[in-house]
Amino acid sequence: MKKTNSRVEEFIRVDHAGERGAVKIYEGQLLALNTLVKDENLKKTIEEMKVHEIEHCQFFESEIKKRNIKPTKFLPLWDLLGVGLGFGSTLLGKKAAMLCTASVEEVIDKHYQDQIDQLGTNEKDLKSKIIKFREDELHHKDIAYEEGASKKGLYSIMDKIIKTGSKIAINISEKI
């Protein structure tokens, strides 16, 4: 078993929580799209993005086990909030659902870039995965804007709430 330094441990713990949270957001969006909101094109877009998030989550799940890192104690709460955010944003319409993706991905872009900048040569594999995952997330953000995400009017408030919540979750998940 590989000895992991505490900063790398925090990276893996928080990235695991974040990728799992992304899966839960998409699950919430798909729940709304399969029950109350009918939009087959949006459903297809979200299903495609969810595939990447599952891949990311499985990688960090594997790293947590391989390196014997404790996941955040807040996973059950993040799961609940993720599904709720996904479901609720989709009930507000396509623009809101896509803004949810764009807002989260904008936070993750900076978060992953910070990690990439801090990881050394002793963590080449982890660094290359995070670089790839960041590219996937940036692609999701671009899709969200192409599909109508907007920060105009009240959407600007929603953007700030989602970004603040994401940053709080990141700060908590790194440590606990």
C-alpha positions as CSV (number, residue, x, y, z in Angstrom):
1,M,0.0,0.0,0.0
2,K,1.3,3.4,-1.1
3,K,1.9,6.0,1.6
4,T,0.0,9.1,0.7
5,N,0.8,12.6,2.0
6,S,-1.9,14.5,3.8
7,R,-2.4,17.1,1.0
8,V,-2.8,14.4,-1.7
9,E,-5.2,12.6,0.7
10,E,-7.3,15.7,0.9
11,F,-7.3,16.0,-2.9
12,I,-8.5,12.4,-3.3
13,R,-11.1,12.7,-0.5
14,V,-12.6,15.9,-1.9
15,D,-12.5,14.9,-5.5
16,H,-14.2,11.6,-4.7
17,A,-17.0,13.6,-2.9
18,G,-17.2,16.1,-5.7
19,E,-17.5,13.5,-8.5
20,R,-20.0,11.5,-6.5
21,G,-21.9,14.8,-5.9
22,A,-21.9,15.4,-9.7
23,V,-23.3,12.0,-10.3
24,K,-26.0,12.7,-7.7
25,I,-26.9,16.1,-9.3
26,Y,-27.4,14.3,-12.7
27,E,-29.4,11.6,-11.0
28,G,-31.7,14.3,-9.5
29,Q,-32.0,15.9,-12.9
30,L,-32.8,12.6,-14.6
31,L,-35.4,11.9,-11.8
32,A,-37.2,15.1,-12.7
33,L,-36.9,14.4,-16.4
34,N,-38.2,10.9,-16.0
35,T,-41.2,12.0,-13.9
36,L,-42.3,15.6,-14.1
37,V,-40.4,17.3,-16.9
38,K,-40.5,16.0,-20.4
39,D,-37.4,17.0,-22.5
40,E,-35.8,14.1,-24.3
41,N,-33.0,16.2,-25.7
42,L,-32.0,17.5,-22.3
43,K,-32.3,14.0,-20.9
44,K,-29.9,12.7,-23.5
45,T,-27.4,15.5,-22.8
46,I,-27.4,14.9,-19.1
47,E,-27.1,11.1,-19.5
48,E,-24.0,11.7,-21.7
49,M,-22.4,14.0,-19.1
50,K,-23.3,11.6,-16.3
51,V,-21.2,8.8,-18.0
52,H,-18.0,11.0,-17.5
53,E,-18.9,11.7,-13.9
54,I,-19.3,8.0,-13.1
55,E,-15.9,7.3,-14.7
56,H,-14.4,10.1,-12.5
57,C,-16.1,8.9,-9.4
58,Q,-15.0,5.3,-10.0
59,F,-11.4,6.4,-10.3
60,F,-11.5,8.3,-7.0
61,E,-13.4,5.4,-5.3
62,S,-10.6,3.1,-6.4
63,E,-7.9,5.6,-5.2
64,I,-9.6,5.9,-1.8
65,K,-9.6,2.1,-1.4
66,K,-6.1,1.6,-2.8
67,R,-4.6,4.3,-0.6
68,N,-6.7,3.6,2.5
69,I,-8.2,7.1,2.7
70,K,-11.3,7.7,4.7
71,P,-14.0,9.3,2.5
72,T,-15.7,12.5,3.8
73,K,-18.2,11.8,6.6
74,F,-20.6,14.1,4.8
75,L,-21.2,11.8,1.8
76,P,-24.8,11.0,2.8
77,L,-25.6,14.7,3.1
78,W,-23.8,15.6,-0.1
79,D,-25.8,12.8,-1.9
80,L,-29.1,14.2,-0.6
81,L,-28.2,17.8,-1.5
82,G,-26.9,16.7,-4.9
83,V,-30.1,14.9,-5.8
84,G,-32.2,17.8,-4.5
85,L,-30.2,20.4,-6.4
86,G,-30.4,18.4,-9.6
87,F,-34.1,17.8,-9.2
88,G,-34.9,21.3,-8.1
89,S,-32.9,23.0,-10.9
90,T,-34.6,20.9,-13.5
91,L,-38.0,21.7,-12.2
92,L,-37.1,25.4,-12.8
93,G,-36.5,24.6,-16.5
94,K,-33.8,23.8,-19.0
95,K,-31.9,27.1,-18.4
96,A,-31.7,26.5,-14.7
97,A,-30.7,22.8,-15.1
98,M,-27.9,23.8,-17.5
99,L,-26.9,26.7,-15.2
100,C,-26.5,24.2,-12.4
101,T,-24.0,22.3,-14.5
102,A,-22.2,25.5,-15.6
103,S,-21.9,26.9,-12.1
104,V,-20.6,23.7,-10.6
105,E,-18.1,23.1,-13.4
106,E,-16.8,26.7,-13.1
107,V,-15.9,26.0,-9.5
108,I,-14.4,22.6,-10.3
109,D,-12.3,24.1,-13.1
110,K,-10.5,26.3,-10.6
111,H,-10.4,23.6,-8.0
112,Y,-8.8,21.0,-10.3
113,Q,-6.4,23.6,-11.7
114,D,-5.2,24.4,-8.2
115,Q,-4.6,20.7,-7.6
116,I,-2.8,20.3,-10.9
117,D,-0.5,23.2,-9.9
118,Q,0.3,21.6,-6.5
119,L,0.9,17.9,-7.6
120,G,4.5,16.9,-8.0
121,T,6.2,14.4,-10.2
122,N,5.7,11.7,-7.6
123,E,1.9,11.7,-8.4
124,K,2.1,11.6,-12.2
125,D,-0.8,9.2,-12.7
126,L,-3.1,11.2,-10.3
127,K,-2.1,14.5,-12.0
128,S,-2.8,13.1,-15.5
129,K,-6.2,11.9,-14.4
130,I,-7.1,15.2,-12.9
131,I,-6.0,17.0,-16.0
132,K,-8.2,14.7,-18.1
133,F,-11.2,15.1,-15.7
134,R,-10.8,18.9,-15.8
135,E,-11.0,18.8,-19.6
136,D,-14.2,16.7,-19.3
137,E,-15.6,19.3,-16.8
138,L,-14.8,22.2,-19.1
139,H,-16.5,20.4,-21.9
140,H,-19.6,20.0,-19.7
141,K,-19.5,23.7,-19.0
142,D,-19.4,24.5,-22.7
143,I,-22.3,22.1,-23.4
144,A,-24.3,23.8,-20.6
145,Y,-23.9,27.2,-22.2
146,E,-24.6,25.9,-25.6
147,E,-27.8,24.4,-24.2
148,G,-29.0,27.7,-22.7
149,A,-27.4,28.2,-19.3
150,S,-27.7,31.9,-18.4
151,K,-26.6,34.2,-15.5
152,K,-29.1,36.9,-16.5
153,G,-31.6,38.2,-14.0
154,L,-32.5,35.8,-11.2
155,Y,-30.2,33.2,-12.6
156,S,-27.3,35.2,-11.3
157,I,-28.5,34.6,-7.8
158,M,-28.9,30.9,-8.5
159,D,-25.3,30.9,-9.9
160,K,-24.0,32.5,-6.7
161,I,-25.9,30.1,-4.4
162,I,-24.6,27.0,-6.3
163,K,-21.0,28.2,-6.4
164,T,-21.0,29.1,-2.7
165,G,-22.5,25.8,-1.8
166,S,-19.9,24.0,-3.9
167,K,-17.1,25.9,-2.3
168,I,-18.4,25.1,1.2
169,A,-18.7,21.4,0.3
170,I,-15.1,21.4,-1.0
171,N,-13.7,23.1,2.1
172,I,-15.6,20.7,4.4
173,S,-14.8,17.5,2.4
174,E,-11.1,18.2,2.3
175,K,-10.9,18.0,6.1
176,I,-13.7,15.9,7.4
